[in-house]
């Protein structure tokens, strides 16, 4: 059981997000995802998802080899 409070955000994502590869072969990872999410935490849930996917694309040079889905839930 997790108790959520106003302002909390829940992110759900597929492995294709964290396994996105950079141009030199390194994975974006959970660290990259969290860094992208934390720098945009004040955005709406829709804008947060778009920003995360744009950051992932920037990291991978826009080359995605797996599914990449992000869903955000913001508690009001």
Secondary structure, DSSP 8 states (H G I E B T S, - for coil): -----TT-EEEEE-HHHHT-B-TTS-B-HHHHHHHHHHTTTTS-HHHHHHHHHHHHHHHHTT---S---EEEEE--
